[in-house]
Amino acid sequence: MKHLFASLTIVLLFLSAYPVLAQPLDMEPVVVTATRTEQAIRTVPANVTVIDQEAIASSNAQNVVELLRSQEGIVVRDLLGNGKTASVDLRGFGETSAANTLVLVDGRRVNAIDLSGTDWLQIPLDQIERIEIIRGTGSVLYGDNATGGVINILTKVPTQGVHATAGLEAGSYDANKQKVSLSASAEDLAVSLYASRSDTDGYRQNNDLLTKDLGAKLTFFATDALTLRLNGSYHYDDYGMPGALTATEMALDRRAAQNPDDDAQTHDRYLQAGMDFDLDAANHVSADLSYRDRDTDTNVVSWAYKASSSIKTWGFTPRYTAEGDLLGHHNQITTGADLYRSRLESVSNYSLADIDKDSLGLYIQEEYSLLPALIVSAGGRLEWTRYDFSQEDLSGWLAPLDDSASERNHAWSFGLTYLYSDSSSAFLRVNKSFRLPLVDEMVEYDYMAGALRLNNALRPQTSMHYEAGVRHHFGEALQGRLTLFQADTKNEIFYNPLYFSNENHPEIRRRGVELGADLKVNPYLSFSGNYSYTRATFEKAPFEGNDVPAVPRHKANITAKLTDLVPGTILSATYNYMGEIYAISDQSNLLGKTNSYNTLDAKISYRWNNFKTFFGVNNITGVKYSQYVVANSAGLNYYPAAERNWVAGLECDF
């Protein structure tokens, strides 16, 4: 690894010294996630990335988590290898990353209130316009779950005129996909529709996945000042759950299934209506009303366990933005409210539950240009949350639970951004964040007392975050990013395998460095690369001095791309490195670290008139590795990742 990065650095410095060869990078994009309004990246006091259409098209990714895997500081652990049950980790939270990374779709929260985590298949990759990643807490603007950062998936908007697309894909393990989309617009109305179906047997036995998706989006420009929006989708999937393998079992057959008959299904529907209204040139009002209904059915034959659950979520998120001069300097204020209500209804062999979670968050964020090149940002949030539990143990061993709990939490932020040139900036940021327990974490099975009860000893976790960074352009062709961060978390919520209970750890510290660079050598050749170092440690007993499991200290990615060397052709190759880790649930660090691994992916695509075709190979060298490793009393259990595999497709635009 040292030789690799030394070589890359020498190449970048050499090429940047020859501006006659270099080509200007694309115009800097704007983001909406960082402030809930459009803002240029260089003015944001955070490490921000936008994955645009070009990056999506040149990657081998078949789902969102595969696309996120190559981004700086993001660690993906994919349990099944198909994106369905993956965890995406920002800033080193390990096995609790699902509860500490907030995921949005068009600004709508999609994190589950229970331990099921984010369903990364709910939006097909084909329907994504771009993905915005904000590293570091976003609790002021978004509240709960945003401790490590925010990932906002923005779906495609209807295009001008009439446009239709149809495509077919095929790949390893009998993978196949069919997709169609239609977009049309008139003077004051735009609409788009899409449908897709995909099917694969998967790398392992009982690793099959079937998905079906249908969605629509409508935009109505009622007046010059008023825009109305309506969008919705339906998602279905059916998948197998092969289970973990021991080292001995994996050596015999890494594609085997420990649980050959376990499976699950998901039905996921949502509807979102919104409006944008310009009161005048400086005052804007926006509001979104959303509803989501997610049903899951799980059949764990290996444990003789069946369960069905339904989570219904209502959301209302109005906000107001005012922009103007204050004491002769530019000033912008964003304020709003987030109202969410979720109801979880579940039934299994052993229990029956009906749980409500209601939350109200009020926030305000201000950005003030103290000097033409110095922007001060500050904000605060108050959030009230109430839980109502009704749960029954169907075995009859435990008395039922009928109780409620409420919380009031706050977050604040302060940042400075210095624009020291037309294209470069530096920033400092200090934040306080919070994370509330998931509903599963709040319930205790007290067999000594013979009752279900709330875990009243479990407290919300809070964190203080400190970070500094610089985004610098070395001429027009080379730009680099450097971010240093530290987060001190108190009462971090985690599952303690020593006592089989959800507890608060007194204090955990995370420190790290995130590096990134983009180089455009000439009109044809470009490079991008990133490296992250993360040190996450328990600072107090019972695990004082140990590493937080599932957090690699080192992670790196390098991508090279050739565009239009042959007209219409794009060739890209990506090298991925993941450092060694302690297995999930090995807080004691007794079982040793898993091996590091590196993979190489490549893709070639060709467009001719209205036709586009591509062919890609993942893990070209056939490395045998496991993204997901779990420790228990018997040792380590592995979820093997796929070896060399391919995917190809053909698409036609009308």
C-alpha positions as CSV (number, residue, x, y, z in Angstrom):
1,M,0.0,0.0,0.0
2,K,2.8,2.5,0.8
3,H,4.4,1.9,-2.6
4,L,1.0,2.3,-4.3
5,F,0.3,5.7,-2.8
6,A,3.9,6.9,-3.2
7,S,3.6,6.1,-6.9
8,L,0.2,7.7,-7.3
9,T,1.5,10.9,-5.6
10,I,4.5,11.1,-7.9
11,V,2.3,10.7,-11.0
12,L,-0.2,13.3,-9.8
13,L,2.6,15.8,-9.0
14,F,4.3,15.1,-12.4
15,L,1.2,15.6,-14.4
16,S,0.1,18.8,-12.5
17,A,3.5,20.3,-13.4
18,Y,2.5,20.2,-17.1
19,P,-0.5,22.4,-17.5
20,V,-0.3,22.1,-21.3
21,L,-1.4,18.5,-21.0
22,A,-4.0,19.1,-18.4
23,Q,-7.7,19.8,-19.0
24,P,-10.1,21.8,-16.8
25,L,-12.2,19.8,-14.4
26,D,-16.0,20.0,-14.7
27,M,-17.8,22.9,-13.1
28,E,-18.3,22.5,-9.3
29,P,-21.7,21.1,-8.5
30,V,-24.2,22.4,-6.0
31,V,-25.7,20.3,-3.1
32,V,-29.1,20.6,-1.3
33,T,-28.5,18.2,1.6
34,A,-25.9,20.3,3.5
35,T,-28.3,23.2,4.1
36,R,-31.6,22.0,2.7
37,T,-31.2,24.7,0.0
38,E,-29.0,24.8,-3.0
39,Q,-25.4,25.7,-2.2
40,A,-22.0,25.4,-3.9
41,I,-19.8,22.6,-2.4
42,R,-16.9,25.0,-1.7
43,T,-19.0,27.1,0.7
44,V,-20.1,24.1,2.8
45,P,-18.2,23.5,6.1
46,A,-18.1,19.7,5.7
47,N,-16.6,17.0,3.5
48,V,-19.1,16.7,0.7
49,T,-19.3,14.4,-2.3
50,V,-21.8,14.3,-5.2
51,I,-22.0,11.1,-7.2
52,D,-23.5,12.3,-10.6
53,Q,-24.9,10.6,-13.6
54,E,-21.5,10.3,-15.3
55,A,-20.0,8.5,-12.2
56,I,-23.0,6.2,-12.0
57,A,-22.8,5.3,-15.8
58,S,-19.1,4.5,-15.7
59,S,-19.2,2.3,-12.6
60,N,-20.0,-1.5,-12.4
61,A,-22.5,-0.9,-9.6
62,Q,-25.8,-2.7,-9.8
63,N,-27.3,-1.1,-6.7
64,V,-26.7,1.9,-4.4
65,V,-24.3,0.2,-1.9
66,E,-22.0,-1.0,-4.7
67,L,-21.8,2.6,-5.9
68,L,-21.1,3.9,-2.4
69,R,-18.3,1.4,-1.8
70,S,-15.7,3.4,-3.7
71,Q,-16.3,6.7,-1.9
72,E,-13.8,8.1,0.6
73,G,-14.5,7.2,4.2
74,I,-17.4,4.9,3.4
75,V,-17.3,1.2,4.5
76,V,-19.9,-1.2,3.1
77,R,-20.6,-4.5,4.7
78,D,-23.0,-6.5,2.5
79,L,-24.4,-9.5,4.3
80,L,-26.0,-11.2,1.3
81,G,-23.8,-9.6,-1.5
82,N,-26.8,-8.1,-3.3
83,G,-27.3,-4.9,-1.5
84,K,-30.5,-5.9,0.3
85,T,-29.2,-6.1,3.8
86,A,-26.0,-4.1,3.6
87,S,-24.8,-1.6,6.2
88,V,-23.1,1.6,5.1
89,D,-20.7,3.2,7.6
90,L,-19.7,6.8,7.8
91,R,-17.0,7.8,10.2
92,G,-16.4,4.5,11.9
93,F,-19.5,3.3,13.8
94,G,-19.0,-0.4,12.9
95,E,-21.9,-2.6,13.6
96,T,-24.2,0.3,14.7
97,S,-23.6,2.2,11.5
98,A,-27.2,1.6,10.3
99,A,-28.5,3.6,13.2
100,N,-25.8,6.4,12.9
101,T,-26.0,7.1,9.2
102,L,-29.1,8.9,8.0
103,V,-30.5,8.0,4.6
104,L,-32.8,10.2,2.7
105,V,-34.7,9.7,-0.6
106,D,-35.5,13.1,-2.1
107,G,-35.1,14.6,1.4
108,R,-37.5,12.0,2.9
109,R,-36.2,9.9,5.9
110,V,-36.1,6.2,5.1
111,N,-34.3,4.8,8.2
112,A,-36.3,2.2,10.0
113,I,-37.3,2.7,13.6
114,D,-36.3,-0.9,14.4
115,L,-33.2,-3.0,13.8
116,S,-34.1,-3.9,10.2
117,G,-32.0,-1.0,9.0
118,T,-32.1,0.8,5.6
119,D,-33.5,-1.1,2.6
120,W,-31.0,-0.1,0.0
121,L,-33.0,-1.7,-2.8
122,Q,-36.0,0.5,-2.4
123,I,-34.8,2.8,-5.2
124,P,-33.4,1.2,-8.4
125,L,-30.0,2.6,-9.5
126,D,-31.5,3.4,-12.9
127,Q,-33.8,6.0,-11.4
128,I,-31.2,7.9,-9.4
129,E,-30.2,11.4,-10.7
130,R,-27.4,11.8,-8.1
131,I,-26.3,11.0,-4.6
132,E,-25.1,13.6,-2.1
133,I,-22.9,12.5,0.8
134,I,-22.3,14.7,3.8
135,R,-19.7,13.3,6.1
136,G,-20.0,14.3,9.8
137,T,-23.1,14.9,11.7
138,G,-26.2,16.4,10.2
139,S,-28.3,16.4,13.4
140,V,-29.2,20.1,13.3
141,L,-31.0,19.9,10.0
142,Y,-32.1,16.3,10.2
143,G,-32.2,15.1,13.8
144,D,-31.9,11.5,14.9
145,N,-29.6,8.9,13.0
146,A,-27.4,11.6,11.4
147,T,-24.4,11.1,13.8
148,G,-21.9,9.8,11.2
149,G,-23.4,11.7,8.2
150,V,-26.2,12.0,5.7
151,I,-26.7,10.2,2.4
152,N,-29.4,11.8,0.2
153,I,-30.5,9.8,-2.9
154,L,-32.1,12.2,-5.4
155,T,-34.3,10.6,-8.1
156,K,-34.5,11.6,-11.7
157,V,-36.8,14.4,-12.7
158,P,-38.8,14.5,-15.9
159,T,-36.8,15.7,-18.9
160,Q,-37.8,18.2,-21.6
161,G,-39.8,16.8,-24.6
162,V,-40.6,13.1,-24.9
163,H,-38.0,10.5,-24.0
164,A,-38.2,6.8,-23.6
165,T,-35.6,4.1,-22.7
166,A,-35.6,0.3,-22.7
167,G,-32.8,-1.9,-21.6
168,L,-31.8,-5.5,-21.0
169,E,-28.9,-6.8,-18.8
170,A,-27.4,-10.2,-18.0
171,G,-24.6,-11.4,-15.8
172,S,-23.0,-14.1,-13.7
173,Y,-25.2,-16.4,-11.6
174,D,-28.0,-16.3,-14.2
175,A,-28.6,-12.6,-13.5
176,N,-31.0,-10.8,-15.8
177,K,-32.8,-7.5,-15.8
178,Q,-35.4,-5.7,-17.9
179,K,-36.2,-2.0,-17.6
180,V,-38.3,0.7,-19.3
181,S,-38.9,4.4,-18.7
182,L,-40.8,7.2,-20.2
183,S,-40.5,10.9,-19.7
184,A,-42.6,13.7,-21.3
185,S,-43.2,17.4,-20.6
186,A,-45.5,20.2,-21.9
187,E,-45.4,23.9,-21.1
188,D,-46.5,23.6,-17.5
189,L,-46.5,19.8,-16.8
190,A,-43.8,17.1,-16.7
191,V,-44.3,13.4,-16.0
192,S,-42.1,10.3,-15.9
193,L,-42.8,6.6,-15.4
194,Y,-40.5,3.6,-14.9
195,A,-40.7,-0.1,-14.4
196,S,-38.0,-2.8,-13.9
197,R,-37.6,-6.4,-13.0
198,S,-34.4,-8.2,-12.0
199,D,-33.6,-11.8,-11.0
200,T,-30.4,-13.6,-10.0
201,D,-29.4,-16.9,-8.4
202,G,-26.7,-15.2,-6.4
203,Y,-23.1,-16.3,-5.7
204,R,-24.1,-18.8,-3.0
205,Q,-26.7,-21.4,-2.7
206,N,-30.0,-19.9,-1.5
207,N,-28.7,-16.5,-2.5
208,D,-31.3,-15.7,-5.1
209,L,-33.0,-12.3,-5.4
210,L,-36.0,-11.2,-7.4
211,T,-37.0,-7.5,-7.5
212,K,-39.8,-5.6,-9.2
213,D,-40.1,-1.9,-9.3
214,L,-42.7,0.6,-10.6
215,G,-42.7,4.3,-10.1
216,A,-43.9,7.7,-11.3
217,K,-43.1,11.4,-10.9
218,L,-45.2,14.4,-11.8
219,T,-44.2,18.1,-11.7
220,F,-46.8,20.9,-12.3
221,F,-45.6,24.5,-12.8
222,A,-48.8,26.1,-11.6
223,T,-47.4,29.7,-11.8
224,D,-44.0,31.3,-12.2
225,A,-43.8,31.3,-8.4
226,L,-45.6,28.0,-7.5
227,T,-44.4,24.4,-8.3
228,L,-46.3,21.3,-7.2
229,R,-44.7,17.9,-7.1
230,L,-46.1,14.3,-6.8
231,N,-44.1,11.1,-6.9
232,G,-44.4,7.5,-5.7
233,S,-43.2,4.0,-6.2
234,Y,-43.8,0.4,-5.5
235,H,-41.0,-2.1,-4.7
236,Y,-41.1,-5.9,-4.2
237,D,-38.4,-8.3,-3.5
238,D,-38.0,-12.0,-2.6
239,Y,-34.7,-13.3,-1.5
240,G,-32.9,-16.2,0.1
241,M,-30.8,-16.0,3.3
242,P,-27.9,-18.6,3.1
243,G,-26.5,-17.8,6.5
244,A,-22.9,-17.7,7.8
245,L,-20.1,-20.2,7.4
246,T,-17.3,-21.2,9.7
247,A,-13.7,-21.1,8.4
248,T,-13.8,-24.9,8.0
249,E,-17.1,-24.9,6.1
250,M,-15.9,-22.0,3.9
251,A,-12.7,-24.0,3.0
252,L,-14.8,-26.9,1.9
253,D,-17.3,-24.9,-0.2
254,R,-17.5,-21.1,0.2
255,R,-20.7,-21.0,-2.0
256,A,-22.6,-23.4,0.3
257,A,-25.6,-22.3,2.3
258,Q,-25.8,-23.0,6.0
259,N,-29.5,-22.4,5.9
260,P,-30.8,-23.6,2.5
261,D,-34.5,-22.9,3.1
262,D,-34.5,-19.5,4.8
263,D,-36.1,-16.7,2.8
264,A,-37.9,-13.3,3.1
265,Q,-40.1,-11.0,1.1
266,T,-40.6,-7.2,1.1
267,H,-43.4,-5.0,-0.2
268,D,-42.5,-1.3,-0.1
269,R,-44.7,1.6,-1.2
270,Y,-44.4,5.4,-0.8
271,L,-46.2,8.5,-2.0
272,Q,-44.8,12.0,-1.6
273,A,-46.4,15.4,-2.4
274,G,-44.6,18.7,-2.3
275,M,-44.7,22.3,-3.2
276,D,-42.2,25.1,-3.7
277,F,-43.4,28.7,-3.5
278,D,-41.5,31.9,-4.1
279,L,-43.0,34.6,-1.9
280,D,-40.6,37.0,-3.7
281,A,-37.0,36.9,-4.9
282,A,-35.6,36.5,-1.4
283,N,-38.2,34.4,0.5
284,H,-39.1,30.8,-0.3
285,V,-41.5,28.3,1.2
286,S,-41.3,24.5,0.6
287,A,-43.2,21.6,2.1
288,D,-43.4,17.9,1.6
289,L,-46.0,15.4,2.8
290,S,-45.1,11.7,2.6
291,Y,-46.5,8.3,3.4
292,R,-44.6,5.0,3.3
293,D,-45.9,1.4,3.9
294,R,-43.3,-1.3,4.2
295,D,-44.3,-4.9,4.8
296,T,-41.9,-7.8,5.4
297,D,-42.4,-11.5,5.8
298,T,-39.5,-13.7,7.1
299,N,-39.3,-17.4,7.2
300,V,-36.3,-18.7,9.1
301,V,-36.7,-22.4,8.7
302,S,-33.4,-23.1,10.3
303,W,-34.8,-21.7,13.6
304,A,-38.5,-22.7,13.1
305,Y,-39.2,-18.9,13.2
306,K,-41.7,-16.9,11.2
307,A,-42.4,-13.2,11.4
308,S,-44.4,-10.6,9.6
309,S,-44.1,-6.8,10.2
310,S,-45.5,-3.6,8.8
311,I,-44.1,-0.2,9.3
312,K,-46.2,2.8,8.3
313,T,-44.6,6.2,8.3
314,W,-46.1,9.6,7.8
315,G,-44.0,12.7,7.4
316,F,-44.6,16.5,7.0
317,T,-41.5,18.7,6.5
318,P,-42.3,22.4,5.9
319,R,-39.4,24.9,5.7
320,Y,-38.8,28.6,5.0
321,T,-35.7,30.2,3.6
322,A,-35.0,34.0,3.6
323,E,-32.0,35.5,1.8
324,G,-30.8,39.1,1.9
325,D,-28.4,41.6,3.4
326,L,-27.8,42.1,7.1
327,L,-25.6,45.0,8.1
328,G,-24.3,45.2,4.5
329,H,-23.4,41.5,4.3
330,H,-25.1,38.5,2.7
331,N,-27.3,36.5,5.1
332,Q,-29.4,33.4,4.7
333,I,-31.7,31.8,7.2
334,T,-33.4,28.4,6.9
335,T,-35.9,27.3,9.4
336,G,-38.4,24.5,9.5
337,A,-40.1,21.6,11.2
338,D,-39.9,17.8,10.7
339,L,-42.9,15.8,11.9
340,Y,-42.8,12.1,11.6
341,R,-45.1,9.3,12.9
342,S,-44.2,5.7,12.5
343,R,-46.2,2.6,13.5
344,L,-44.7,-0.8,13.7
345,E,-47.0,-3.8,13.9
346,S,-45.4,-7.2,14.0
347,V,-46.3,-10.8,14.8
348,S,-44.1,-13.9,15.1
349,N,-44.1,-17.3,16.7
350,Y,-43.1,-15.7,20.0
351,S,-44.5,-12.2,20.2
352,L,-47.1,-9.7,19.1
353,A,-46.1,-6.0,19.0
354,D,-47.8,-2.6,18.3
355,I,-45.3,0.3,18.7
356,D,-45.7,4.0,17.8
357,K,-42.9,6.5,17.5
358,D,-43.8,10.2,17.1
359,S,-41.3,13.0,16.7
360,L,-41.2,16.7,16.2
361,G,-38.1,18.6,15.3
362,L,-37.7,22.3,15.0
363,Y,-34.5,23.8,13.5
364,I,-32.9,27.0,12.4
365,Q,-29.7,27.4,10.4
366,E,-28.0,30.7,9.5
367,E,-25.2,31.5,7.1
368,Y,-23.7,35.0,7.3
369,S,-20.9,36.4,5.1
370,L,-18.9,38.1,7.8
371,L,-16.4,39.1,5.1
372,P,-16.6,38.5,1.4
373,A,-14.4,35.5,1.7
374,L,-15.5,34.3,5.2
375,I,-18.8,32.6,5.9
376,V,-20.1,31.9,9.4
377,S,-22.7,29.2,9.8
378,A,-24.6,28.4,13.0
379,G,-27.7,26.4,13.8
380,G,-29.7,24.6,16.5
381,R,-32.4,22.0,16.8
382,L,-34.8,20.8,19.4
383,E,-36.5,17.4,19.0
384,W,-39.3,15.8,21.0
385,T,-39.9,12.1,20.7
386,R,-42.6,9.8,22.2
387,Y,-42.8,6.0,22.1
388,D,-45.8,3.9,22.9
389,F,-45.3,0.2,23.4
390,S,-47.8,-2.6,23.4
391,Q,-46.1,-6.0,23.2
392,E,-47.1,-9.5,24.2
393,D,-45.0,-12.7,24.7
394,L,-47.0,-15.4,23.0
395,S,-45.2,-18.2,24.8
396,G,-46.9,-17.1,28.0
397,W,-43.7,-17.0,30.0
398,L,-43.5,-13.2,30.3
399,A,-46.1,-10.6,31.4
400,P,-47.0,-8.2,28.5
401,L,-45.6,-4.7,28.0
402,D,-47.8,-1.7,28.0
403,D,-45.7,1.4,28.5
404,S,-44.5,4.7,27.0
405,A,-41.4,6.8,27.0
406,S,-40.5,10.3,25.9
407,E,-37.3,12.2,25.1
408,R,-36.3,15.8,24.4
409,N,-32.9,16.2,22.7
410,H,-31.0,19.1,21.1
411,A,-28.2,19.6,18.6
412,W,-26.2,22.6,17.6
413,S,-23.5,23.4,15.0
414,F,-21.0,26.2,14.3
415,G,-18.8,26.4,11.2
416,L,-16.4,28.7,9.4
417,T,-15.7,28.6,5.7
418,Y,-12.8,30.6,4.2
419,L,-12.9,31.1,0.4
420,Y,-9.2,31.8,-0.2
421,S,-9.4,31.7,-4.0
422,D,-12.1,31.5,-6.7
423,S,-12.1,27.7,-6.5
424,S,-10.5,26.7,-3.2
425,S,-11.7,26.9,0.4
426,A,-11.0,25.7,4.0
427,F,-13.4,25.1,6.8
428,L,-13.7,24.4,10.5
429,R,-16.8,22.9,12.2
430,V,-17.9,22.0,15.7
431,N,-21.2,20.1,16.2
432,K,-23.2,18.3,18.9
433,S,-25.4,15.4,17.8
434,F,-27.7,12.8,19.3
435,R,-28.9,9.3,18.5
436,L,-32.1,7.8,20.0
437,P,-32.5,4.1,20.8
438,L,-34.3,1.9,18.2
439,V,-37.5,0.4,19.4
440,D,-36.0,-3.1,19.5
441,E,-33.1,-1.8,21.7
442,M,-35.6,-0.3,24.2
443,V,-37.4,-3.6,25.0
444,E,-36.0,-6.1,27.6
445,Y,-36.9,-9.7,28.1
446,D,-36.6,-10.0,31.9
447,Y,-36.9,-13.7,32.6
448,M,-35.9,-13.2,36.2
449,A,-38.9,-10.8,36.8
450,G,-41.1,-12.8,34.3
451,A,-42.0,-9.7,32.3
452,L,-41.4,-7.7,29.2
453,R,-40.3,-4.2,30.1
454,L,-38.7,-1.0,28.9
455,N,-34.9,-0.7,29.3
456,N,-35.1,2.5,31.3
457,A,-31.3,2.4,31.9
458,L,-30.7,2.9,28.2
459,R,-30.0,6.6,27.4
460,P,-29.8,8.5,24.2
461,Q,-26.2,8.8,22.9
462,T,-24.6,12.2,22.4
463,S,-21.5,13.2,20.5
464,M,-19.2,16.2,20.1
465,H,-17.7,16.5,16.6
466,Y,-14.6,18.5,15.6
467,E,-13.4,18.7,12.0
468,A,-11.2,20.8,9.7
469,G,-10.7,20.5,6.0
470,V,-9.4,22.1,2.8
471,R,-10.5,21.8,-0.8
472,H,-7.7,23.0,-3.1
473,H,-7.4,23.4,-6.8
474,F,-3.8,22.9,-8.1
475,G,-4.6,24.7,-11.4
476,E,-7.5,23.8,-13.5
477,A,-6.8,20.1,-13.9
478,L,-6.1,18.8,-10.4
479,Q,-8.0,19.2,-7.2
480,G,-7.6,17.7,-3.8
481,R,-9.4,17.4,-0.5
482,L,-8.2,16.8,3.1
483,T,-10.4,16.5,6.1
484,L,-9.3,15.8,9.7
485,F,-12.0,14.8,12.2
486,Q,-12.6,13.7,15.8
487,A,-15.8,12.6,17.4
488,D,-16.3,11.9,21.1
489,T,-19.4,9.9,21.9
490,K,-20.9,9.5,25.3
491,N,-23.5,6.8,26.2
492,E,-23.0,5.1,22.8
493,I,-25.8,2.5,22.3
494,F,-24.5,-0.9,21.4
495,Y,-25.3,-4.6,21.9
496,N,-23.0,-6.1,24.6
497,P,-22.4,-9.8,23.8
498,L,-21.0,-10.4,27.3
499,Y,-24.4,-9.8,28.8
500,F,-26.8,-10.2,25.8
501,S,-28.2,-6.8,26.3
502,N,-28.4,-3.3,24.7
503,E,-26.3,-0.9,26.8
504,N,-24.6,2.5,26.8
505,H,-20.8,2.5,26.5
506,P,-19.5,5.4,28.6
507,E,-17.2,6.9,25.9
508,I,-15.9,6.1,22.4
509,R,-13.5,8.3,20.4
510,R,-13.1,8.4,16.7
511,R,-10.3,10.1,14.9
512,G,-9.5,10.1,11.2
513,V,-8.2,11.6,8.0
514,E,-10.0,11.6,4.7
515,L,-8.0,12.4,1.5
516,G,-9.3,12.7,-2.1
517,A,-8.0,13.9,-5.4
518,D,-9.3,14.3,-9.0
519,L,-7.1,14.8,-12.0
520,K,-8.0,15.4,-15.6
521,V,-4.8,14.7,-17.7
522,N,-6.3,15.5,-21.1
523,P,-9.6,15.3,-22.9
524,Y,-9.5,11.5,-22.7
525,L,-7.7,10.4,-19.5
526,S,-8.8,11.2,-15.9
527,F,-8.0,9.8,-12.4
528,S,-9.7,10.0,-9.1
529,G,-8.5,8.5,-5.8
530,N,-9.2,8.6,-2.1
531,Y,-7.7,7.3,1.1
532,S,-9.2,7.3,4.7
533,Y,-7.7,6.5,8.0
534,T,-10.0,5.9,10.9
535,R,-9.2,5.1,14.5
536,A,-12.2,4.1,16.6
537,T,-11.5,3.1,20.2
538,F,-13.3,2.4,23.5
539,E,-12.0,5.0,26.0
540,K,-13.5,3.5,29.2
541,A,-14.3,0.2,30.7
542,P,-15.4,-2.5,30.0
543,F,-13.5,-2.4,26.7
544,E,-11.1,0.4,27.4
545,G,-8.3,0.7,24.8
546,N,-9.9,-1.8,22.4
547,D,-10.8,-1.1,18.8
548,V,-14.4,-0.7,17.8
549,P,-15.3,-3.9,15.8
550,A,-15.8,-3.7,12.0
551,V,-13.9,-0.4,11.5
552,P,-10.9,-0.7,9.2
553,R,-8.1,1.8,9.9
554,H,-7.1,2.0,6.3
555,K,-9.3,2.2,3.1
556,A,-8.4,3.3,-0.4
557,N,-9.8,3.5,-3.9
558,I,-8.3,4.6,-7.3
559,T,-10.2,5.0,-10.5
560,A,-8.8,5.6,-14.0
561,K,-11.1,6.5,-16.9
562,L,-10.6,6.8,-20.6
563,T,-13.4,8.8,-22.3
564,D,-13.9,9.0,-26.1
565,L,-10.4,7.8,-27.1
566,V,-12.5,5.8,-29.5
567,P,-15.6,8.1,-30.0
568,G,-18.5,7.0,-27.9
569,T,-16.4,4.7,-25.7
570,I,-15.8,4.9,-21.9
571,L,-13.3,2.5,-20.3
572,S,-12.9,2.6,-16.5
573,A,-11.0,0.6,-13.9
574,T,-11.2,0.8,-10.1
575,Y,-8.8,-0.6,-7.5
576,N,-10.3,-1.0,-4.0
577,Y,-8.4,-1.7,-0.8
578,M,-10.0,-2.6,2.6
579,G,-7.9,-2.9,5.7
580,E,-8.2,-5.6,8.4
581,I,-10.8,-5.4,11.1
582,Y,-12.0,-7.1,14.3
583,A,-15.2,-9.0,13.6
584,I,-18.6,-7.7,14.6
585,S,-19.4,-8.4,18.3
586,D,-15.7,-8.9,19.2
587,Q,-15.5,-5.8,21.4
588,S,-13.0,-7.7,23.6
589,N,-10.6,-7.9,20.5
590,L,-9.9,-11.5,21.4
591,L,-10.3,-13.3,18.1
592,G,-7.8,-11.3,16.1
593,K,-8.3,-9.2,13.0
594,T,-9.7,-10.5,9.7
595,N,-7.4,-10.2,6.6
596,S,-7.3,-7.1,4.5
597,Y,-8.3,-7.5,0.9
598,N,-8.1,-5.7,-2.5
599,T,-10.2,-6.0,-5.6
600,L,-10.0,-4.7,-9.2
601,D,-13.1,-3.9,-11.3
602,A,-13.3,-2.7,-14.9
603,K,-16.1,-1.6,-17.3
604,I,-16.3,-0.6,-21.0
605,S,-19.3,1.0,-22.5
606,Y,-20.0,2.2,-26.1
607,R,-22.7,4.6,-27.3
608,W,-23.8,4.7,-31.0
609,N,-26.6,7.1,-31.9
610,N,-29.5,5.9,-29.7
611,F,-27.9,2.6,-28.6
612,K,-25.6,2.0,-25.6
613,T,-24.0,-1.3,-24.6
614,F,-21.6,-2.1,-21.8
615,F,-19.6,-5.0,-20.3
616,G,-18.1,-5.1,-16.9
617,V,-16.1,-7.5,-14.7
618,N,-15.9,-7.2,-10.9
619,N,-13.1,-8.7,-8.8
620,I,-11.0,-9.4,-11.9
621,T,-8.3,-11.2,-9.9
622,G,-10.9,-13.5,-8.2
623,V,-9.9,-12.6,-4.7
624,K,-11.7,-14.7,-2.0
625,Y,-12.8,-12.4,0.8
626,S,-15.7,-11.7,3.2
627,Q,-17.2,-8.3,3.7
628,Y,-19.2,-9.4,6.7
629,V,-17.6,-11.4,9.6
630,V,-19.4,-12.0,13.0
631,A,-18.0,-13.3,16.2
632,N,-19.8,-15.5,18.7
633,S,-18.9,-18.0,21.5
634,A,-17.9,-20.6,18.9
635,G,-15.5,-18.3,17.0
636,L,-15.8,-16.4,13.7
637,N,-18.6,-16.7,11.1
638,Y,-18.2,-15.5,7.5
639,Y,-20.4,-14.3,4.8
640,P,-18.3,-15.0,1.6
641,A,-18.3,-12.3,-1.1
642,A,-18.5,-13.1,-4.8
643,E,-15.3,-14.0,-6.8
644,R,-14.8,-12.9,-10.4
645,N,-18.2,-12.0,-12.0
646,W,-19.5,-10.1,-15.0
647,V,-22.4,-8.0,-16.1
648,A,-23.4,-6.8,-19.6
649,G,-26.3,-4.8,-21.0
650,L,-27.9,-3.1,-24.0
651,E,-30.0,0.1,-23.8
652,C,-31.9,2.0,-26.4
653,D,-33.2,5.6,-26.2
654,F,-36.1,6.8,-28.2
